Amino acid sequence: MEKTYYPKASEITQDWYVADADGQTLGRFATKVANVLMGKHKPTFTPGVEMGDYVIVVNCEKIAVTGNKMDDKKYYHHTGYPGGIKEINLRDQLAKYPDRVMRAAVWGMLPKNKRGKKLLNNLKIYAGPDHNHAAQDPKPLP
């Protein structure tokens, strides 16, 4: 009988990748980012082990969507007060908080547990082309 491979902590390496969202379709791009965050692009991927990489997303204000999603897609949040539900469409959300659009799309593709929240911390999102992670020497997203 063959043994199942289980990576040890010393064998796990986390790389940094930079991804340019300019002109990319929101959902397809978020899928790529989520796969790298979870480590599914590595041949040693193990579901219960955190072996994903860090991802820096730049130009998220220039993300594209298809159809009428700019006006039809809604984002909701609650203020905590009675009747305090707020909604904003994708066009206004991109203008006001472009990082929240990308974060919500990637979060929808990660596991909804402690591990997923920890993976989301490995995602760094910037509205413009500049980021302050040059010291990590990020490579382009595979």
C-alpha positions as CSV (number, residue, x, y, z in Angstrom):
1,M,0.0,0.0,0.0
2,E,1.3,3.5,-0.9
3,K,1.5,6.2,1.7
4,T,-0.3,9.5,1.2
5,Y,2.0,12.4,0.8
6,Y,1.6,15.1,3.5
7,P,3.9,18.1,3.3
8,K,5.9,19.1,6.4
9,A,6.1,22.7,7.5
10,S,9.8,22.9,6.5
11,E,8.9,21.8,2.9
12,I,6.3,24.6,2.3
13,T,7.5,27.7,0.6
14,Q,5.3,30.7,0.1
15,D,6.1,32.9,-2.9
16,W,4.8,36.4,-3.8
17,Y,3.0,37.0,-7.1
18,V,1.8,40.3,-8.6
19,A,-1.4,40.2,-10.8
20,D,-2.5,43.0,-13.0
21,A,-6.3,43.2,-13.2
22,D,-6.4,45.8,-16.0
23,G,-9.0,44.7,-18.5
24,Q,-9.5,41.2,-16.9
25,T,-13.0,39.8,-16.4
26,L,-13.8,39.9,-12.7
27,G,-14.9,36.3,-12.0
28,R,-12.3,34.6,-14.2
29,F,-9.5,36.7,-12.7
30,A,-10.8,36.1,-9.1
31,T,-10.7,32.3,-9.8
32,K,-7.0,32.5,-10.8
33,V,-6.2,34.5,-7.7
34,A,-8.1,32.2,-5.4
35,N,-6.4,29.1,-6.8
36,V,-3.0,30.6,-6.1
37,L,-4.0,31.7,-2.6
38,M,-5.1,28.1,-1.8
39,G,-2.0,26.6,-3.4
40,K,-3.9,24.6,-6.0
41,H,-1.3,25.5,-8.7
42,K,1.4,23.5,-6.8
43,P,1.9,19.8,-7.5
44,T,2.1,19.1,-3.7
45,F,-1.3,20.6,-3.0
46,T,-3.0,19.1,0.1
47,P,-6.5,20.3,1.0
48,G,-6.0,20.7,4.7
49,V,-2.6,22.4,4.6
50,E,-2.0,26.1,4.1
51,M,0.5,26.1,1.4
52,G,-0.8,28.9,-0.8
53,D,1.1,31.9,-1.9
54,Y,0.7,35.7,-1.5
55,V,-1.0,37.6,-4.3
56,I,-0.7,41.3,-4.9
57,V,-3.5,42.6,-7.2
58,V,-2.9,46.0,-8.9
59,N,-5.2,48.1,-11.1
60,C,-8.3,46.6,-9.6
61,E,-10.2,49.7,-10.5
62,K,-9.9,48.8,-14.2
63,I,-11.5,45.3,-13.8
64,A,-14.1,44.4,-16.5
65,V,-17.4,42.7,-16.3
66,T,-19.8,41.3,-19.0
67,G,-23.4,42.2,-19.7
68,N,-25.3,44.7,-17.5
69,K,-23.5,43.8,-14.3
70,M,-22.2,47.3,-13.8
71,D,-25.7,48.4,-13.0
72,D,-27.5,45.2,-12.0
73,K,-24.9,43.6,-9.6
74,K,-25.5,44.8,-6.0
75,Y,-23.4,44.8,-2.9
76,Y,-25.1,44.9,0.5
77,H,-24.0,45.7,4.0
78,H,-25.8,46.4,7.2
79,T,-25.0,49.3,9.6
80,G,-26.2,47.3,12.6
81,Y,-29.2,49.6,13.2
82,P,-32.8,48.5,12.5
83,G,-33.6,49.1,8.8
84,G,-29.9,49.8,8.2
85,I,-29.4,47.7,5.1
86,K,-27.5,49.5,2.4
87,E,-27.0,48.6,-1.2
88,I,-24.6,49.9,-3.9
89,N,-24.2,48.8,-7.5
90,L,-21.0,47.6,-9.0
91,R,-20.3,50.8,-10.9
92,D,-20.5,53.0,-7.8
93,Q,-18.6,50.4,-5.7
94,L,-15.8,50.4,-8.3
95,A,-15.7,54.2,-8.2
96,K,-15.7,54.4,-4.3
97,Y,-14.0,51.2,-3.1
98,P,-12.5,49.2,-5.9
99,D,-10.6,46.9,-3.5
100,R,-13.9,45.7,-2.0
101,V,-15.1,44.4,-5.3
102,M,-12.0,42.2,-5.8
103,R,-12.0,41.1,-2.2
104,A,-15.7,40.0,-2.3
105,A,-15.1,38.1,-5.6
106,V,-12.1,36.2,-4.2
107,W,-13.8,35.6,-0.8
108,G,-16.7,33.9,-2.6
109,M,-14.2,31.3,-4.0
110,L,-12.4,30.5,-0.7
111,P,-13.5,28.2,2.0
112,K,-15.8,29.8,4.5
113,N,-13.9,28.9,7.7
114,K,-10.8,30.0,9.7
115,R,-8.5,28.8,7.0
116,G,-10.4,30.9,4.3
117,K,-10.1,34.0,6.5
118,K,-6.4,33.4,7.0
119,L,-5.9,32.9,3.2
120,L,-7.7,36.2,2.5
121,N,-5.0,37.9,4.6
122,N,-2.5,36.8,2.0
123,L,-4.3,38.9,-0.6
124,K,-3.1,42.5,-1.0
125,I,-5.2,44.7,-3.3
126,Y,-4.4,48.1,-4.7
127,A,-6.6,50.3,-6.9
128,G,-3.7,51.8,-8.9
129,P,-0.6,50.3,-10.6
130,D,1.7,50.9,-7.5
131,H,2.2,48.6,-4.5
132,N,4.6,48.7,-1.6
133,H,5.7,45.1,-1.7
134,A,8.8,45.5,-3.8
135,A,11.0,44.1,-1.1
136,Q,9.2,40.7,-1.4
137,D,10.4,40.5,-5.1
138,P,7.0,39.4,-6.5
139,K,6.8,37.4,-9.7
140,P,4.1,37.7,-12.3
141,L,1.0,35.5,-11.7
142,P,1.3,32.1,-13.4
